[in-house]
Amino acid sequence: MRNFSIFKTTAKLFNGYPTYSSLLLLFTVSTGGMVAYSEYKTGNSPLSIENKHMDPKKKKMVVLGTGWAGISFVKDLDPSTYDVKVVSPRNYFAFTPLLPSVTCGTVEARSIVEPIRSIVKKRIGEIKFCEAECTKIDAANKKIHCRSTFENSPVPSRDFSLEYDYLVIAVGAQVNTFNTPGVMEHCHFLKEVEDAQRIRKSVIDCFEQAVLPDLSEEEKRKNLHFVIVGGGPTGVEFAAELHDYIHEDLVKLYPGVQKFVKISVIQSGDHILNTFDERISAFAETKFSRDGIEVLTGCRVVSVSCDSITMKIKASGEVCALPYGMVLWSTGVGTRPVVKDFMEQIGQGHRRVLAIDEWLQVKGCKDVFAIGDCASVDQRKIIDDITSIFSVADKDNSGTLTIQEFQDVIDDIRVRYPQVDLYMKTNHMQSLRDLLRDAEGNEMEVDIEGFRSALLHVDSQLKSLPATAQVAAQQGEYLSRCFNCLEECKANPEGPRRFRGSGDHMFLPFRYKHLGQFAPLGGEQAAAELPGDWVSMGHSTQWLWYSVYASKQVSWRTRTLVVSDWTRRFIFGRDSSGI
């Protein structure tokens, strides 16, 4: 995310809209700066399909979910070749990276949501949308069961089912409480727009309660103690947003209770932002310390009651209680019930998350695909295919492999097993051929055991992909491309050769490209981890953050609203009304 390649990817992310999408690119180096503005236009314009009947020969495709993965898939899919239905309990897409800003009124909730029907109507062909929740996936009969639920409506809920030829599961994940007692009953979460709105009201309520007459200082301190459990990107950004909200806006309205305000971040690990570069973690901890935000590392929450958190300090084993006014729980994600039930059906009940292969197809279930936070790519280990790879490469059946024979399969190996490139990078290897050289650099022939020994440690580079919007969006783009060129690739496969079996794979496997990540830290400062081991921190990085997040909005409407919200906040401050 966070250099020029990010903006190129941004353009691709929203390719498929008929309007121009602007890209504001603001890059600042030390005290200098450069601003560049570019535009791109999609290659397709929408065609009306009114009065056209659906082709009965079209394959029926059902997409579950309207988050990053689902929308990235739908917006790039060519629906003229499929009968597409999207099912989701929410009829909008939310730009979730800005949810922490919504909690404090920096950005309004409606500024970061775009109606699904506004998105799908811009596509060629027809995409139907059903506002309902999938309650069960019947893989054996290729059918899903759904229930429509409309809050505050006199119309009763309705159950219905949809058949499919292809199913794309993109339902995301739910909050992971780790079965900690009291979390569901007493903590706030930050996964949905509604969560952010509840937090915003709760913060104001805490201040209003603190200024009621006849409260002791102890009660005021309790009401104004805001606790964040989890020192990841979401927890840290919320802590930073809340600190700015309180010290820039609320203390002016509630001056008598300023000295009682306290923000605490509880992290089970040794550092906050431990998935970032250690330089960013150190910078964030130093800044929080300077801002008066308490960071409690090495602590594990064991229970939550209506007025206190009980936690255990790992180093000493001491158990202590913290009184609080509001708690945000932000400690990771878990699997949704409908996905858990589906996993039981297909023999994945022992797993923590739904397993998919390198082409994003659910393992053990044909024609069902899963993308986003609800699934994890189960990358095949090269060591499991050593015998097959050796057999394919040993064309003369001599029982040994020469450098030239190995060279003929290197490209296919690198495409099929992405951990190979990571292994080469980690070990500063110029070519995979170096594996078949001795200590003096001389080429040598190896038998099957020598070949196995040479590639033995390659799989140590296997890593699970993070549950982020960036991963989900790239998976959606990849899968839509596969469906768009399905017939073409059936005739002319584009993937690597099959080491087990004959021929080539139909498609290239999914390859995630990490573009970096941001960590806003408040006070108009942010940190960014960029590709190539680059790290940027400070005020200039915050302006880069503004630029990137404005350009990544899904429409001109939301882009305009978000930028206007930022401008309003600079001029008038944040709104403190309890609505």
C-alpha positions as CSV (number, residue, x, y, z in Angstrom):
1,M,0.0,0.0,0.0
2,R,2.1,2.6,0.1
3,N,4.2,3.6,-2.8
4,F,3.6,4.2,-6.5
5,S,2.7,0.6,-7.1
6,I,-0.1,1.0,-4.6
7,F,-1.7,3.6,-6.8
8,K,-1.4,1.5,-9.9
9,T,-3.1,-1.3,-8.0
10,T,-5.8,1.2,-6.9
11,A,-6.5,1.9,-10.5
12,K,-6.9,-1.8,-11.2
13,L,-9.1,-2.2,-8.1
14,F,-11.8,0.0,-9.4
15,N,-11.4,-0.8,-13.1
16,G,-14.8,-1.8,-14.3
17,Y,-16.6,1.4,-13.5
18,P,-17.7,3.5,-16.5
19,T,-16.8,6.8,-14.9
20,Y,-13.4,8.3,-14.6
21,S,-11.6,7.5,-11.4
22,S,-9.2,10.0,-10.1
23,L,-6.0,9.2,-8.4
24,L,-4.6,11.7,-6.1
25,L,-1.0,10.9,-5.3
26,L,0.7,12.8,-2.6
27,F,4.3,11.8,-1.7
28,T,6.3,13.7,0.7
29,V,10.0,13.3,1.4
30,S,11.4,14.9,4.6
31,T,10.3,18.5,4.4
32,G,9.8,18.6,0.7
33,G,6.9,17.3,-1.4
34,M,5.5,16.3,-4.7
35,V,1.9,16.1,-5.8
36,A,0.9,14.2,-8.9
37,Y,-2.6,13.8,-10.3
38,S,-3.6,11.2,-12.9
39,E,-6.7,9.7,-14.3
40,Y,-7.6,6.5,-15.9
41,K,-10.7,5.4,-17.7
42,T,-12.1,1.9,-17.8
43,G,-12.1,0.0,-21.0
44,N,-15.8,-0.9,-20.9
45,S,-18.9,1.2,-20.7
46,P,-22.2,-0.2,-19.4
47,L,-24.7,-1.7,-21.9
48,S,-28.4,-1.8,-21.2
49,I,-29.8,-5.3,-21.0
50,E,-33.4,-4.3,-20.5
51,N,-36.0,-6.4,-22.2
52,K,-33.5,-9.2,-22.7
53,H,-34.2,-12.6,-21.4
54,M,-31.6,-14.5,-19.4
55,D,-29.9,-17.2,-21.4
56,P,-30.9,-20.6,-19.9
57,K,-27.5,-21.9,-20.9
58,K,-25.8,-19.5,-18.5
59,K,-24.1,-21.1,-15.5
60,K,-25.8,-20.0,-12.2
61,M,-23.3,-18.2,-9.9
62,V,-24.1,-17.2,-6.4
63,V,-21.8,-14.8,-4.4
64,L,-22.1,-14.6,-0.7
65,G,-21.0,-11.4,0.9
66,T,-20.5,-7.7,-0.1
67,G,-17.2,-7.0,1.6
68,W,-13.8,-6.3,0.1
69,A,-13.5,-9.8,-1.5
70,G,-17.1,-10.0,-2.7
71,I,-17.2,-6.6,-4.3
72,S,-13.8,-6.9,-5.8
73,F,-15.0,-10.1,-7.5
74,V,-18.3,-8.8,-8.6
75,K,-17.1,-5.5,-10.0
76,D,-14.6,-7.2,-12.3
77,L,-16.7,-10.2,-13.3
78,D,-18.3,-10.3,-16.8
79,P,-21.9,-11.1,-15.9
80,S,-22.9,-11.5,-19.6
81,T,-21.6,-15.0,-19.4
82,Y,-23.1,-16.0,-16.0
83,D,-26.4,-15.7,-14.2
84,V,-25.1,-13.9,-11.1
85,K,-26.9,-13.5,-7.8
86,V,-25.3,-11.7,-4.8
87,V,-26.6,-12.5,-1.3
88,S,-25.7,-10.5,1.7
89,P,-27.5,-9.2,4.9
90,R,-26.1,-5.7,4.1
91,N,-27.1,-3.9,0.9
92,Y,-23.9,-1.7,1.0
93,F,-20.2,-2.0,0.8
94,A,-18.3,-0.3,3.7
95,F,-14.7,1.0,3.4
96,T,-13.7,-0.7,6.6
97,P,-10.2,0.9,7.0
98,L,-11.9,4.1,7.9
99,L,-14.1,2.6,10.7
100,P,-11.8,3.9,13.5
101,S,-12.4,7.4,12.0
102,V,-16.2,6.9,12.2
103,T,-16.0,6.0,15.9
104,C,-14.9,9.6,16.7
105,G,-16.8,11.6,14.1
106,T,-13.7,12.3,12.0
107,V,-15.6,10.7,9.1
108,E,-19.4,10.2,9.0
109,A,-20.7,6.6,8.6
110,R,-22.6,7.3,5.3
111,S,-19.4,8.7,3.8
112,I,-17.7,5.4,3.7
113,V,-20.6,3.2,2.4
114,E,-21.8,2.7,-1.2
115,P,-25.1,0.9,-2.0
116,I,-24.5,-2.5,-3.7
117,R,-27.1,-1.8,-6.3
118,S,-25.2,1.4,-7.3
119,I,-22.1,-0.7,-7.8
120,V,-23.6,-3.6,-9.7
121,K,-25.7,-1.5,-12.1
122,K,-22.5,-0.2,-13.6
123,R,-21.6,-3.7,-14.9
124,I,-22.2,-5.1,-18.3
125,G,-25.1,-7.6,-18.0
126,E,-27.4,-8.1,-15.0
127,I,-26.4,-8.9,-11.4
128,K,-29.2,-9.6,-9.0
129,F,-29.0,-8.8,-5.3
130,C,-30.8,-10.4,-2.4
131,E,-30.7,-8.8,1.0
132,A,-30.6,-11.9,3.1
133,E,-28.3,-14.0,5.2
134,C,-27.1,-17.4,4.1
135,T,-27.9,-19.9,6.9
136,K,-26.7,-23.1,5.3
137,I,-24.6,-24.3,2.4
138,D,-25.8,-27.6,0.9
139,A,-22.8,-28.6,-1.1
140,A,-24.1,-32.1,-2.0
141,N,-27.2,-30.6,-3.8
142,K,-25.5,-27.4,-4.9
143,K,-27.9,-25.2,-3.1
144,I,-27.8,-22.5,-0.4
145,H,-30.5,-21.7,2.1
146,C,-31.2,-18.1,3.1
147,R,-33.3,-16.0,5.4
148,S,-34.3,-12.4,4.9
149,T,-34.4,-10.4,8.1
150,F,-35.3,-6.7,8.1
151,E,-35.0,-4.9,11.4
152,N,-38.0,-2.8,12.6
153,S,-40.1,-4.2,9.9
154,P,-43.7,-5.6,10.3
155,V,-42.9,-8.0,7.4
156,P,-41.9,-11.4,8.8
157,S,-38.6,-13.0,7.8
158,R,-38.8,-15.3,4.8
159,D,-36.8,-18.4,4.1
160,F,-35.8,-19.3,0.5
161,S,-33.1,-21.3,-1.3
162,L,-31.0,-20.7,-4.4
163,E,-29.3,-23.3,-6.6
164,Y,-25.9,-22.7,-8.1
165,D,-23.4,-24.1,-10.5
166,Y,-20.6,-22.0,-9.0
167,L,-20.6,-20.7,-5.4
168,V,-18.2,-17.9,-4.2
169,I,-18.1,-17.6,-0.4
170,A,-16.9,-14.2,0.7
171,V,-18.8,-13.7,4.0
172,G,-15.7,-12.5,5.9
173,A,-15.1,-13.4,9.5
174,Q,-16.5,-12.5,12.9
175,V,-14.8,-11.3,16.1
176,N,-12.7,-13.9,17.9
177,T,-13.3,-13.7,21.6
178,F,-11.2,-16.8,22.4
179,N,-14.1,-17.9,24.7
180,T,-13.1,-15.2,27.2
181,P,-16.0,-14.9,29.8
182,G,-17.9,-11.6,29.5
183,V,-16.5,-10.3,26.2
184,M,-19.7,-10.7,24.2
185,E,-21.8,-9.1,26.9
186,H,-19.7,-6.1,27.9
187,C,-17.2,-5.3,25.0
188,H,-17.5,-3.3,21.9
189,F,-16.2,-4.6,18.6
190,L,-15.2,-2.8,15.4
191,K,-16.1,-5.0,12.4
192,E,-19.1,-3.2,11.0
193,V,-20.4,0.3,10.5
194,E,-23.0,-0.3,13.2
195,D,-20.2,-1.1,15.6
196,A,-18.5,2.2,15.0
197,Q,-21.7,4.1,15.5
198,R,-22.3,2.4,18.9
199,I,-18.8,3.2,20.0
200,R,-19.3,6.8,19.1
201,K,-22.4,7.1,21.2
202,S,-20.8,5.2,24.1
203,V,-17.8,7.6,24.2
204,I,-20.1,10.6,24.5
205,D,-22.2,8.7,27.1
206,C,-19.1,8.1,29.2
207,F,-18.3,11.9,29.3
208,E,-22.0,12.8,30.0
209,Q,-22.0,10.4,32.9
210,A,-18.8,11.7,34.3
211,V,-20.2,15.3,34.6
212,L,-23.3,14.3,36.5
213,P,-23.5,15.8,40.0
214,D,-22.4,14.0,43.2
215,L,-20.0,11.6,41.5
216,S,-16.8,10.8,43.3
217,E,-13.4,11.2,41.7
218,E,-13.1,7.4,41.6
219,E,-16.4,7.1,39.7
220,K,-15.3,9.8,37.2
221,R,-12.0,8.0,36.6
222,K,-13.8,4.7,36.0
223,N,-16.3,6.3,33.6
224,L,-13.5,8.0,31.6
225,H,-11.1,5.0,31.4
226,F,-11.2,3.7,27.8
227,V,-9.6,0.3,27.4
228,I,-8.6,-1.3,24.0
229,V,-7.8,-5.0,24.1
230,G,-5.5,-5.8,21.2
231,G,-2.5,-3.9,20.0
232,G,-2.9,-4.6,16.3
233,P,-3.6,-2.0,13.6
234,T,-7.3,-1.6,14.4
235,G,-6.8,-1.2,18.2
236,V,-3.8,1.2,17.8
237,E,-5.7,3.3,15.2
238,F,-8.7,3.6,17.4
239,A,-6.6,4.5,20.4
240,A,-5.0,7.3,18.4
241,E,-8.3,8.5,17.0
242,L,-9.9,8.5,20.5
243,H,-6.9,10.4,21.9
244,D,-7.2,13.1,19.3
245,Y,-11.0,13.3,19.7
246,I,-10.7,13.8,23.4
247,H,-7.8,16.3,23.5
248,E,-8.8,18.3,20.4
249,D,-12.6,18.5,20.9
250,L,-14.1,16.9,24.0
251,V,-11.9,18.6,26.7
252,K,-13.2,21.9,25.4
253,L,-16.7,20.8,26.1
254,Y,-16.0,18.9,29.3
255,P,-13.1,20.9,30.8
256,G,-13.8,19.8,34.4
257,V,-13.1,16.1,33.8
258,Q,-10.0,16.3,31.6
259,K,-7.6,15.1,34.4
260,F,-9.7,11.9,34.8
261,V,-9.4,10.7,31.2
262,K,-7.2,7.7,30.6
263,I,-6.7,5.4,27.5
264,S,-5.1,2.0,28.0
265,V,-4.0,-0.6,25.3
266,I,-3.7,-4.2,26.5
267,Q,-1.5,-6.4,24.3
268,S,-0.6,-10.0,25.0
269,G,2.6,-9.8,23.0
270,D,5.8,-7.9,23.8
271,H,5.0,-5.0,21.5
272,I,2.0,-3.3,19.8
273,L,1.9,-3.5,16.0
274,N,4.0,-6.6,16.1
275,T,3.1,-7.5,12.5
276,F,4.9,-4.3,11.4
277,D,8.5,-3.6,11.1
278,E,10.1,-3.3,14.6
279,R,11.0,0.3,13.8
280,I,7.3,1.2,13.5
281,S,6.4,-0.7,16.7
282,A,9.1,1.3,18.6
283,F,7.9,4.6,17.1
284,A,4.3,3.9,18.0
285,E,5.1,3.0,21.6
286,T,7.3,6.1,22.0
287,K,4.5,8.3,20.6
288,F,1.8,6.7,22.7
289,S,4.0,7.2,25.8
290,R,4.5,10.8,24.9
291,D,0.7,11.3,24.4
292,G,-0.2,9.7,27.7
293,I,-1.7,6.5,26.3
294,E,-0.9,3.6,28.6
295,V,0.5,0.5,26.8
296,L,0.3,-2.7,28.8
297,T,2.2,-5.4,27.0
298,G,2.6,-9.0,28.1
299,C,-0.9,-9.1,29.6
300,R,-3.7,-11.5,28.8
301,V,-7.3,-10.7,29.6
302,V,-9.0,-13.6,31.4
303,S,-12.5,-12.2,32.0
304,V,-14.6,-9.0,31.6
305,S,-17.3,-8.0,34.0
306,C,-19.8,-5.1,33.8
307,D,-17.3,-2.6,35.4
308,S,-13.8,-4.1,35.3
309,I,-11.4,-6.2,33.3
310,T,-9.4,-9.0,34.9
311,M,-6.0,-9.6,33.3
312,K,-3.0,-11.8,34.0
313,I,0.5,-10.4,33.7
314,K,2.5,-13.1,31.9
315,A,5.9,-12.2,33.4
316,S,4.9,-12.4,37.1
317,G,1.7,-14.4,36.9
318,E,-0.1,-11.6,38.9
319,V,-3.8,-11.2,38.3
320,C,-5.2,-7.7,38.6
321,A,-8.5,-5.8,37.8
322,L,-8.9,-2.6,35.8
323,P,-12.1,-0.6,36.2
324,Y,-13.3,0.9,32.9
325,G,-16.0,3.0,31.3
326,M,-15.8,1.4,27.8
327,V,-13.9,-1.5,26.3
328,L,-13.1,-2.2,22.7
329,W,-12.2,-5.8,21.9
330,S,-9.9,-6.1,18.8
331,T,-7.9,-9.3,19.0
332,G,-8.4,-11.1,15.7
333,V,-11.1,-12.9,13.7
334,G,-12.9,-16.2,13.9
335,T,-15.0,-18.3,11.5
336,R,-18.7,-17.5,11.0
337,P,-21.3,-20.3,12.0
338,V,-22.4,-20.9,8.4
339,V,-18.8,-21.5,7.3
340,K,-18.2,-23.8,10.3
341,D,-21.2,-25.9,9.4
342,F,-20.0,-26.1,5.8
343,M,-16.5,-27.1,6.9
344,E,-18.1,-30.0,8.9
345,Q,-19.9,-31.2,5.8
346,I,-16.8,-31.4,3.6
347,G,-14.4,-32.9,6.2
348,Q,-12.7,-29.7,7.4
349,G,-14.3,-29.6,10.8
350,H,-10.9,-30.0,12.5
351,R,-9.5,-26.8,10.9
352,R,-9.7,-23.3,12.3
353,V,-10.4,-21.7,9.0
354,L,-11.8,-22.9,5.6
355,A,-8.9,-24.4,3.5
356,I,-8.7,-23.4,-0.2
357,D,-6.1,-24.3,-2.8
358,E,-3.8,-22.0,-4.8
359,W,-6.7,-21.4,-7.3
360,L,-9.0,-20.3,-4.4
361,Q,-11.2,-23.4,-4.8
362,V,-12.4,-25.0,-1.5
363,K,-10.5,-28.2,-0.9
364,G,-12.7,-31.2,-1.3
365,C,-15.6,-29.3,-2.9
366,K,-15.8,-28.8,-6.6
367,D,-17.2,-25.6,-8.0
368,V,-17.1,-23.8,-4.6
369,F,-14.6,-21.0,-4.1
370,A,-13.8,-18.9,-1.0
371,I,-12.1,-15.6,-0.8
372,G,-11.3,-13.1,1.9
373,D,-11.1,-13.5,5.7
374,C,-13.3,-16.6,5.7
375,A,-10.6,-18.8,4.0
376,S,-6.9,-19.5,4.0
377,V,-4.8,-20.7,1.1
378,D,-3.4,-24.1,1.9
379,Q,-0.2,-23.8,-0.2
380,R,1.1,-27.2,-1.3
381,K,4.6,-28.1,0.0
382,I,7.3,-28.7,-2.6
383,I,8.7,-31.5,-0.5
384,D,5.5,-33.5,-1.0
385,D,6.0,-33.4,-4.8
386,I,9.8,-34.0,-4.9
387,T,9.5,-37.4,-6.4
388,S,7.1,-36.2,-9.1
389,I,9.2,-33.2,-9.9
390,F,12.3,-35.3,-10.2
391,S,10.6,-37.8,-12.5
392,V,9.3,-35.1,-14.8
393,A,12.7,-33.4,-14.9
394,D,14.7,-36.6,-15.5
395,K,13.9,-36.9,-19.1
396,D,16.5,-39.6,-19.9
397,N,15.5,-41.7,-16.9
398,S,19.1,-41.9,-15.8
399,G,18.3,-41.6,-12.1
400,T,20.3,-38.4,-11.8
401,L,19.4,-34.8,-12.6
402,T,21.7,-32.4,-14.5
403,I,21.6,-28.6,-14.3
404,Q,20.2,-28.5,-17.8
405,E,17.4,-30.9,-16.9
406,F,16.6,-28.9,-13.8
407,Q,16.6,-25.7,-15.8
408,D,13.8,-27.0,-18.0
409,V,11.4,-27.2,-15.0
410,I,12.6,-24.2,-12.9
411,D,10.0,-21.7,-14.3
412,D,7.1,-24.1,-13.6
413,I,8.5,-24.8,-10.0
414,R,8.7,-21.1,-9.2
415,V,5.1,-20.5,-10.5
416,R,3.6,-23.5,-8.8
417,Y,5.4,-23.0,-5.4
418,P,5.7,-19.3,-4.5
419,Q,7.7,-20.2,-1.4
420,V,10.6,-20.9,-3.7
421,D,11.0,-17.2,-4.6
422,L,10.9,-16.3,-0.9
423,Y,13.6,-18.9,-0.1
424,M,15.8,-17.5,-2.9
425,K,15.3,-14.0,-1.6
426,T,16.0,-14.9,2.0
427,N,19.2,-16.8,1.0
428,H,20.3,-14.1,-1.5
429,M,20.3,-16.6,-4.4
430,Q,20.6,-15.3,-8.0
431,S,19.1,-18.5,-9.6
432,L,17.5,-21.7,-8.5
433,R,20.2,-23.5,-10.3
434,D,22.5,-22.6,-7.4
435,L,20.8,-25.4,-5.5
436,L,22.7,-27.9,-7.7
437,R,26.1,-26.5,-7.2
438,D,28.7,-27.6,-4.7
439,A,30.6,-25.4,-2.2
440,E,33.0,-24.3,-4.9
441,G,30.2,-23.3,-7.3
442,N,30.7,-26.2,-9.6
443,E,27.7,-27.8,-11.3
444,M,26.9,-31.3,-10.2
445,E,24.4,-34.1,-10.9
446,V,22.2,-35.2,-8.1
447,D,20.0,-38.3,-7.5
448,I,16.6,-38.2,-5.9
449,E,18.0,-38.0,-2.4
450,G,20.4,-35.2,-3.3
451,F,17.5,-33.3,-5.0
452,R,15.3,-33.8,-1.9
453,S,18.1,-32.5,0.3
454,A,18.6,-29.4,-1.9
455,L,15.0,-28.4,-1.6
456,L,14.4,-29.6,2.0
457,H,14.2,-26.1,3.6
458,V,12.3,-24.3,0.9
459,D,8.9,-24.9,2.6
460,S,10.2,-23.1,5.7
461,Q,9.2,-19.9,3.9
462,L,5.5,-20.9,3.8
463,K,3.4,-18.2,5.5
464,S,-0.4,-17.7,5.9
465,L,-1.8,-14.6,4.3
466,P,-3.0,-11.9,6.7
467,A,-6.8,-11.3,7.1
468,T,-6.7,-7.8,5.5
469,A,-8.7,-5.9,2.9
470,Q,-5.6,-5.9,0.6
471,V,-5.6,-9.7,0.5
472,A,-9.3,-10.0,0.0
473,A,-9.4,-7.4,-2.8
474,Q,-6.6,-9.1,-4.7
475,Q,-8.3,-12.5,-4.4
476,G,-11.5,-11.1,-5.7
477,E,-9.8,-9.6,-8.7
478,Y,-7.9,-12.8,-9.4
479,L,-11.0,-15.1,-9.2
480,S,-13.1,-12.8,-11.4
481,R,-10.3,-12.9,-14.1
482,C,-10.3,-16.7,-13.9
483,F,-14.1,-16.9,-14.6
484,N,-13.9,-14.2,-17.3
485,C,-11.3,-16.3,-19.3
486,L,-12.6,-19.7,-18.3
487,E,-13.5,-20.9,-21.8
488,E,-10.3,-19.5,-23.3
489,C,-8.1,-21.2,-20.7
490,K,-9.9,-24.5,-21.1
491,A,-8.6,-24.6,-24.7
492,N,-5.2,-22.9,-23.9
493,P,-4.2,-23.4,-20.3
494,E,-2.0,-20.7,-18.9
495,G,-0.8,-22.3,-15.7
496,P,2.3,-24.3,-14.9
497,R,2.8,-27.9,-15.9
498,R,1.2,-30.6,-13.6
499,F,3.9,-32.5,-11.8
500,R,1.3,-35.0,-10.7
501,G,-0.5,-35.9,-13.9
502,S,-0.3,-34.7,-17.5
503,G,-0.8,-31.3,-19.1
504,D,-0.8,-27.9,-17.6
505,H,-2.9,-26.3,-14.9
506,M,-5.7,-24.2,-16.5
507,F,-4.8,-21.0,-14.6
508,L,-1.8,-19.4,-13.0
509,P,-2.1,-19.9,-9.2
510,F,-3.1,-16.9,-7.0
511,R,0.0,-14.9,-6.0
512,Y,-0.4,-12.2,-3.3
513,K,1.6,-9.1,-3.8
514,H,2.1,-7.2,-0.5
515,L,1.9,-3.5,-1.2
516,G,2.7,-2.3,2.4
517,Q,0.5,-1.1,5.2
518,F,-0.4,2.1,7.2
519,A,-0.7,2.7,10.9
520,P,-2.2,6.1,11.7
521,L,-0.9,7.2,15.2
522,G,-2.8,10.4,15.8
523,G,-1.6,14.0,16.0
524,E,-1.4,14.1,12.2
525,Q,1.3,11.5,12.2
526,A,1.3,8.0,10.7
527,A,3.7,5.2,10.0
528,A,3.9,3.2,6.8
529,E,5.6,-0.1,5.9
530,L,6.5,0.0,2.2
531,P,7.7,-2.8,-0.2
532,G,11.5,-3.2,-0.3
533,D,11.9,-2.8,3.5
534,W,11.2,0.9,3.4
535,V,9.6,2.5,6.4
536,S,8.1,6.0,6.5
537,M,7.0,7.8,9.7
538,G,5.8,11.2,10.7
539,H,3.6,14.0,9.4
540,S,4.4,13.5,5.7
541,T,3.2,9.9,6.0
542,Q,-0.1,11.1,7.3
543,W,-0.6,13.1,4.2
544,L,0.3,10.1,2.1
545,W,-2.4,8.2,4.1
546,Y,-5.0,10.9,3.3
547,S,-4.1,10.6,-0.4
548,V,-4.2,6.8,-0.6
549,Y,-7.4,6.4,1.3
550,A,-9.2,9.1,-0.7
551,S,-8.1,7.6,-4.0
552,K,-9.2,4.1,-3.0
553,Q,-12.9,5.1,-2.4
554,V,-15.2,3.1,-4.6
555,S,-17.1,6.0,-6.1
556,W,-16.8,9.8,-6.7
557,R,-19.7,10.2,-4.2
558,T,-17.8,8.6,-1.3
559,R,-14.5,10.1,-2.3
560,T,-16.1,13.6,-2.2
561,L,-17.8,12.9,1.1
562,V,-14.7,11.6,2.8
563,V,-12.6,14.5,1.7
564,S,-15.3,17.0,2.8
565,D,-15.5,15.3,6.2
566,W,-11.7,15.7,6.7
567,T,-12.0,19.3,5.6
568,R,-14.9,19.9,8.0
569,R,-13.0,18.4,10.9
570,F,-10.0,20.7,10.2
571,I,-12.3,23.7,10.2
572,F,-15.0,23.0,12.7
573,G,-13.7,20.0,14.7
574,R,-15.6,16.8,15.4
575,D,-19.2,16.6,16.3
576,S,-20.0,15.5,19.9
577,S,-23.7,14.9,19.7
578,G,-24.8,11.5,20.9
579,I,-26.3,10.3,17.7
